[in-house]
Amino acid sequence: MDRTGSFTIYRLEEIDAIVEAIPKQFWGNVLLPIIITRRRDLGGGAYMISGSQANIYLILSSFNQLLQFDSWKLEQSENQIVYKYNLRSIRKKWKTVSVIAFS
């Protein structure tokens, strides 16, 4: 349920993909919906992925062949920037669990 009291509906295929991509001990770290915010201060077409490292991993998996989450997590920072040309891939894979925001 969101702040307005409405329920958010996610596609079962996307939830299953999250379960497969993230080890069970990190399931609680996934924050839905995954918010991708347009950041004009970072330059033209820059977007920042909000949330945990699990959220960042899921979004990056839309267009990269990544290591397993456990290995990848050890070498990443909390902030990750993606660009406008990546949004099509992201929204294609994560249609219901991702949201584009503008600041």
N, C-alpha and C positions, 0 to 999 in steps of 0.2 A: 504494500500500500504506500502511496506517495504522500506528500504533505497536504494535498487537497482531499485526501481520503479515497482517491480513485485507485483501482488496482491496475498494475502494469502487467501486460501479457507478453511473455517471452516465448519464442519458438523453441519447442522441445529439441530440435536438431542442434540449435545453438547451445543450449544447456548441456546436451550430451557432448558436444565438442569441447566445452569448457572442462567438463569432468575428465575427458580423455587427455587434455593438454596439461592440466595442473595436477600435481600429486595430491592425494587425499589430505595430507596434513596442512596444505595451503588453501584448501577450498574456502575456508573462512576469511581469507584475505581478499577474495574477489568481491569487489564492490560494484553492484549493478544499479542503474545502468552505468556503463563506462562512458565518461564524459570527455569529449575531445574539444578543447576550447581554442578558438581562433585568437591568436596573440599578435596584434598589430605591432606591438613594441619589439617583436623578434624579427620583423621583416615581412616582406610580401609572401603571403600564402603559408605562413607558419602556424602550426597548431600544436598544442601541448596536451599530452595524455594525462588525465587526472587519476588519482587513486593510487593503489598499491603497485608493487612490482608485478604482481599477478596480472593486473589490468594492463600494464604496459606490455608484458609478454604476449598476452592474447591479441592485442592490437598489432604488434609487430609481426606476429605469426601470419597475418593476413597477406603479407607480401615478401616475407623472408623465410628461408629454410633455417630455422633456429636450432640451437642445441636443446637438449632436454631442459626443462625448467630448472631443475636443481643446479646444473652446471652454469646455465645462463645467469641465474640470479646472483651468483657470487661475483660477477664481473660488471654489473650494471649499476648506474646511478638512479636516483629517484625520478629525476626529470628527463623526459624524452620528448623530442620534437619530431613531428612528421609534417609533411608538406602537402599542399593542396592536391598535387598529382597522385598522392597515395590514398586520398579519400574514397575514390571509387572502389578500390580493392577492399578497403576496410568495411565500407557500408555493404558491399556485396556479401562478405563473409559474416558480418555481425550486424545484420539489418535491424534486429529488435533489441539487442543488448547494448548498442552504442548510440550515443546522442551527440550531435554537433552543437556546440554552444558558441556564442559570440560575446566578446568582452569589449 
